[in-house]
Amino acid sequence: MVPLRSAGRASVIFFGSLIGCVIAQLITPGDPHRLTIWPAGGIALACAMHFGRAWMVPAVAGVVVWSLLRLQTPAMVLAIALATSAGPSVVATGMKNLEAWKPADHGLEVVLRFMLLVALVGAPLDAILSTVIFSQTAEMGEIHPMHLFVGWWLIDTLGMMLIAPALLAFVNGGLTSRQEPGAGALSVDGPSVAATVTMLVASMLLVSFDQRDYGYALVYCIFPIVTWMAIRTSEAVTALSLIVTAPMLLAARGYQVWLAGDDLFRALEASLILLCAVIIALILQAVAADRRLALVRIGRQARQDMSTGLLNDRGLLAELGDRLADQRRPNFGLIGVHITNFDAVNDLCGSLAGLQLEQSAADMLVRQRSSRLASRMSAGRYAVLVDADALAQVRVVSREIYAQLNGQPFHTDNGSLRLQVSVGGLLIDRSADIHSEDALSALSDAMAIASSVRDPQLFVEPMSQTMLETRRAHHGKIEEIREAIREHRFDVHAQLIFDPRAPRGMLSYEVLTRLRDRAGNLIRPPEFLPLAVQARMTVLLDRGVIQRVFTWLADNPVALGQTHKCSINLSGMTMSDGTIAGFIREQRAIHDLPADRIVFEITEGEAIRNPAAASRLVDDLKAEGFGIALDDFGTGLATFEYLKRFPIDYLKIDGSFIRNVISNPIDEEIVLSTIRVARRLNVKTVAEHVHSREIYDRLVLLGVDHLQGEAIGAARPIDTLFHADAAFHG
């Protein structure tokens, strides 16, 4: 089978070389010293570059047979054989050696190498050999050797630059062997060929009507035609279109020369024009192809994660958008996977091990049954789109992913650990009117729920139109809260704190915030605070409240004079904001307020989660003279050890221990323990949610320093706090 295949290939090459020379003779009237062998050189070069130099033999054999049949002169046959084999062999060897020495970075570099080797090495070598052999015979006639050298160099250069790229495009996709958009189909550029034919017909008509100069000049329109073709089409289409239009141009110029009775060497002018057009086309096409490939790569990088080969978040959004826009789409599943201890892998084993883990996880997700695409959304977080018509199918795939990842040991040279994974999934109904952003937001919610449940940390839910509308309404509320905070649509309220150390006529109180919706209605903290946290707007809210309170106190000196302690809450995000201490310092200086009358409250849970940030903030505020209160003490499951870390002034006992202090001995013991430790640390205690006289009396008996709640006074707008007898008299 192999010998037969090789024999068939050799036959095709042989007859292609022979027929190419015949066609070249037909389109070139007369015989300007046997210069019509140029197609054979191009065929030989293409065979040497693609199949190897041994495959030049059939091409040389074809041109030798043509020479024997037509010339019957041994010296001429020898010259033609050498001119067909020497130059192409050197060019093919040079291209191979250059690629081995330094691979080309782009297509233009390959084309420039090819053209320089052909024009400066291969074609001159052929021309020298032919001229030397011809000069030793009687075949030269009156032709000057330099003229023969130039003519042979020109026609040989044209043959190799025109024929070789076209044949390489036919057998392997082009001279540079690169794949680019639209490069798969081998065809010619119809508009360019039609424009060339129109131009040549017009040129011949002008010569026929004795307008030779205009007819010759019109041929130069080939340059804008090939430029237009090269920047629009692929390498293969450009090369094949050139080889189709070249014979027409040469034939047209030969007809014009014959019709006008010019010297036969005037026909070489067409070869020079065509060679220049081929050079322009190859260079421009390489530049355009490089640009197209660069844009494709940039687009791929914008949609693809380079570390795993999966889609990134932008690519996932685009793919989901395309699928969701299809009106005939089926139901499908969307599964989110989170390696929850991925940071521990990086910390224990190093970033290289983390990369290996992500690549392994990516391979596993791609191989899942029914998987259509996978994406890396962020470090240790992935999404998989699967074919699924029912919720049960999504659950099955989700369980398989969970079983393959969760609890699996991950070993590296630096250590090992077991992976912890949570998996959330959705079934997206074919009738749901949903956008890709909605789908990813719902997937994030499902993953969050999965991470909060007990083993297995797995949660899959259907995403129906009803659920989508509920989710959109929720996000609408978040956007309304974000808008209200951004526009400072909030009111400042205050609640009294019973402070036995406050001088008579002076009040201690905690500032409480109320937002207003677009209609001006009040939104209470339990309604907007969780949404503000989700919207990540609590830092902006806290800054706005601080600025509003400081401004109000500065504008109301009477109220400032009656203020013993004014407490302002700081959220967890604000505590982690490294610029908040500087902002508070700046606002105090602007409004010239006494720092010892302001107390900032930080929550115990946030202080435990980020002790470094909390410690820095407490130190900065204490240095300015502000008071510090630790709010919600007891809810963070902290030990009393945390009280020694922060130089606080007040310890606010959470209301969950206060409400049942009368009826629950355990709550009473917790309150007593807190009071004892606080006294040891010289910290004042504050009891929240004192809602009845009985609770008030018991707390006083237990020794709580300050009391706050409905029994002391309800929250009210801050400007009304000083207009009434608001003080509580025990």
Secondary structure by P-SEA (a helix, b strand, c coil): caaaaaaaaaaaaaaaaaaaaaaaaaacccccccccaaaaaaaaaaaaaccccccaaaaaaaaaaaaaaccccaaaaaaaaaaacaaaaaaaaaaaaaaaacccccaaaaaaaaaaaaaccaaaaaaaaaaaaaaaccccccccaaaaaaaaaaaaaaaaaccaaaaaaacccccccccccccccccccaaaaaaaaaaaaaaaaaaaacaaaaaaaaacaaaaaaaaaaacccaaaaaaaaaaaaaaaaaaaaaaaaaacccccccaaaaaaaaaaaaaaaaaaaaaaaaaaaaaaaaaaaccccccccccaaaaaaaaaaaaacccccbbbbbbbbccaaaaaaaaccaaaaaaaaaaaaaaaaaccccccccccccccbbbbbbcccaaaaaaaaaaaaaacccbbbbcccbbbbbbbbbbbbbccccccccaaaaaaaaaaaaaaaaacccccbbbbbbcaaaaaaaaaaaaaaaaaaaaaaaccbbbbbbbcccccccccbbbbbbbbbbbccccccccccccaaaaaaacaaaaaaaaaaaaaaaaaaacaaaaaaccbbbbbbccccccccaaaaaaaaaaaaaccccccbbbbbbaaaaaacaaaaaaaaaaaaaabbbbbbcccccccccaaaaaaccccbbbccccccccccccaaaaaaaaaaaaaaaaacbbbbbcccccaaaaaaaaaacccccccccccccccccccccccccccc
